[in-house]
C-alpha cells in the first residue's frame, strides 16, 4: 500500500490540449508532444493524477502503463467538465467492503456527524480569520458557534442536514461578502464565484476519490450523502472537511486581483471560463490543493484505520 514518502513525490498534472498534443511514454516517462515536438517529460513514478482537457491522443499501451503505475486519469471537455475517469484501485479488499455494507445506521450517522463537525469548524476558522470584523460578522460567528454546539448533540440525519445548511448559508454570505456574493447555487454557473467553486470542488473530489481507491473503498457507498445511481457518495463525504481549501483559495485569488471578469463570458444565462484562460486558474487552485496533499493523504489513511477499528478516534483536519 502506498506510503506518504512515496506519495509526497507524486504530482498532479493538468494538460490542456487547445493545440494539437500527443501523449505517449518512453522508458517509463510520460512524454507530451505538440506538433510532434517534445514539450515535457515526467517520470510515471511521480504522477498521482492527470487531468486532460479537450482532445488529446493517447494509446491503449499508455493506458496500461497508467494502470501499472496506479495513475488516475480524468478526461474533461473544453469547458472543464469531467466526462470520463479511469482509475485503478486496491482490488480484493473484501473485508473493508464487508465492513462498509454492514455498518449500522447509528454507526454511519456518527461518522457523518464527525465529518460535518470538521467541515463546520473549518468554516468557522475561515470566518474568524477575517481581519476586519464588523458587528454583523461577529454576530454571525456567534451563530455558527451556537449551531456547532447543536450539531454535537444532533441525533438524526435530518437535523444534521439542516444544521449543515444553516452553517453554509451563514458562511458563504459572510466569507465572500466583499466579492459581491449572491448565493451558493451549485451547477448553475450563475456567477463567476459559483463557476470557480464548482470547478475546483470537482478537482478536489477526484483527488479524494483517488486517495480512497488506494485502500479499496467502495466509493459509491455512503455515510452522509445518500446513494444515487452512479454517484460516488463516499468521495463526496470525505471531501467535506477539505472544501475550505477551495473557499480560502478563491477569496485569496480575489484579494490578489488574480480573477479578471474579462477571462469569462456570459452565454445562455451562465458564465463560462474562456478556454485560453484556463491555465491561469488551474495553477491557482491546483497549488492550493497540493499545498494540503499531505494532510489529505494522512486523513484518508487514518479514516481507513478508524473504519477498520484499528483506531478509536476519528481523523481530524483543520485549515
N, C-alpha and C positions, 0 to 999 in steps of 0.2 A: 504494500500500500504506500502511496506517495507520502513522503515526509516533508516537513517545511523547508529544510535546507535545499531540497531539490526544487520544491515549488517556488522558493524565493528567487530562483534563477529564471523562472518562466516569464514569458512576455505575452501580452495580448496585442495582436496585430490588427490594424484596421486598414484594409486595402480598398481604395476607391478606383474603379475602372471606368473613368469617364473618357479615357483614351484607350486605345487597344492595348490590353495587357494579357500576358500568358504566364501561367504558373506551373512549374514542374520542380523536380528535385535533382540534385547532383551530389553524390557522396554524402547523403543524409543531411543535406542542406535544402531549404526551401529557396527556390530561385524565382525572382519576379522579373519578367522581361516586358519591355514596352517597345513595340515595333522591332522585336527580336534582339533588342539591346538590353543587357543585364542592368537593372536599376537597383536591385537589392538582393542580398543573400543572407539568410538566417538559419542557424542550426535548428533542425527539427527537435533536438533535445531541449531547446529553450523556449518552445512555444506551448502555451496553455490553450489559447483560443484564437480563432481568426474570424474577423467579420469581413465578409466580401460584399461590396456594394456594386450593384449593377451587373453587367455582363462580363464574365471572366471565364476563360477557357482553362479547365482542369481535366486531368486524365484519371481513369479508374486506378491506375498504378499509384498516383499521388493520393487518392482517397484511401487506398490500402495502407499507404505509408502513414497517413494521419491516424489510422486505426492502430497501427503498430506503436505509435508514439503517444497515443491517447490524446490527440489534439481535437478539440471541439471546433466544428465548422458551422458558422452562422451565415447564411446567404440572404442578402437584403435587396429590395427593389431600389430603384433610383430615389424614391422618397424616404429611404432608410427604414422601410417596413420589412421585418424579417418574414421570409416565406418558406424557408427550409432550414432545419437544424439537423446536422449529422453529428452524433456523439458516440462515445464509447464508454462503457461503464463496467463496474465490477460485477461480473456475472456469477450467479450461483450463490449469492449471499441469502439463502432461503431463510436462515434463522432471523436475520434482520427483517425481512419482509413478513415473515410469520408474526413477529412482534408488532409490526405496523398494523396488520389486519386484525390482530387480537386485542388491541388496546380498547379499553372500555371508554364509554362516552365521558365518564368522570376524569379518567387519566388524560384524554385528549383535551378536555376543557382546561385542565391545569396547565398543560403545555401552552395552549392558546393564550391563556391569561398571562403567562410569563413572557410570551412574545410581545403582547400588546403593552405590558408594563414597560418593557425595554424601549419599545417604539415611542411611547408617550414620554418617558423620561428623557429621551434624546431630543424630542421636540421641545420639551421644557428647557433643556440646556441651551438649545439654539436661541430660544426667546430670551433667556437670562443673559446671553452673551451679547445682545444688542446694547450698544454703549449708551445711547441716548434714550432713556426710558421715560416716556410721557406717562401721565397718570392713567390713561386708558390701558397702556401696555402693562403697567404694574398690576392693574385690576385683572387683566386677562391672564397674567402669570399666576395670580392667586386662584383664579377659576380653574386653571389646569391642575394646580396642586390639589385643589379640592376634589376634582374628578379622579385624579390618580389615587387618592385615598379610597374612593368608592370602587375603583377598579380592583383594588387589592381585596376587597370584600365581596366582589361580584360572585354570584353563584349560578349563573346560567348564560348560555351563548348570546341570547337576545340582548341582555343588559350590557354584556361586554361589547357587542357590536355598536350599541347606542353610545356608550361611553367613548369608544374609539372615534366614532363620527363627530362627537362634540369636541373632543380634543383637536381633531384635524381641522374642523371649521375655525376654531379659535386660532390655531397655529398658522394656517395659511393666510388668514386675513391679517394677522399681526406681523408675521415674519416678512411677508412680501408687500407690506403696505406701501412702502416708499418706492416700489417699482410699478405702481399702478395696478395692483392685484384686483381682479374682479371676483372670481371664484374658481375652485378646483372642479374641472369638468373633463374627466378622462376621455381620451379618444376623439374628442370633438374638434380639437385644434382651434378653439375659439380665439386664442391669442397666442403670442409668441411664448409666454411663460408656460402655458399648458402644453404647447407643442414640444418644447425642450424637455419638460419633465417627463412627458410620455416617452420620448425617445430614449432618455437616459435611465429611466426606471426599467425600460426594456433591456438595455445593455446590462444593467445591474442584475436583473432577473436571470439572464443567461449565464452570467458569471457564477451566481449562487447555484443555479441548476447544475453547472459543470462540477462544482465542488461536491454537491450531494451525490452525483453519479460516481465519484471516486469510491464511495462506500457501498454503493448498490441499493440506495433507497429507491422505492417506487415514487417517482416524482408526482404521479397523478393522485396519490392518496393523501388526503388532507389531515390537518389537525385543527385548522381555523377556517380557511377558505373552503367552502363546500365543493364537493366533487362535481364537475360538469364533464361532459364528453370532450376529450382531448385537451382539457385544461390541466396544466401542471400545478396543481394546488399546493403541493408541499414547497416548491420553489417560491411561490408567492408568499407562503407563510414565513419562510426563513429569511426572505429579503426585507421583511417589515422593519426590523431594528436598524437596517442599513439605509433606508430611504433618506435619512437625514444627511447622508454623504452627498447625495444629489441636490437636496434642498440647499445645503450650505454652499455647494459649488455654484449653483445658479445665482444666488444672491451675491456671492463674491464676484462673479463674472459681470454682473450689472454694476456693482460698485467700482470695478476697474474699467468700466466703459468698454468691455470686450464684446458686448452684444449690440449689434447695429441693426436697426429695423430695415435698413436697405438690403440686408442679406436675405430677407424673406419677401415673399409675395403673397398677396391675398387673392385667393381664387376659389370660386364655388363656395363662398361663405366659410372658408377656413384658411389658416396660414400654412404656408409651405416653405421649408428651407430650401433655397436655391442650391442645386447640387454642387455648383462650383465653390460654394462657401462651406460645404460640409466638413472639409478637413480642419478648418479653423475651430469649429465647435467640437469636433471629435477629440482634438488634442486637449481641449479644456477639461472635458468630462472624463475621458479615459484616464487622464492624470489623476483626477480626483478619486476614481475607483481604485486605481493601482496603489495610491497612497495608503489605502487601508486593506490591501490584499492579505497582509499577514494576519490582521485581526479577523478577517472573514474566513481565512483558512482554519485558524485555531477555533473559532466559534463553531464551524461545521464539524470539526474533529471532536470537540467536546460535546456537541449535540449528539453525535453518534454514540459516544460513550455513555452519555446520560440516557439516551434512548435504550441502549442495551443494558442499562442499570449497572454499568461499571463506575459511574459517577453519580453521586446523590444530588449534587447541586446543578441547577440549570445554568448553562453558559451565559456569560454576560458580554455585552459590548456597549461602550459609552463613547459618544463622539467627543 
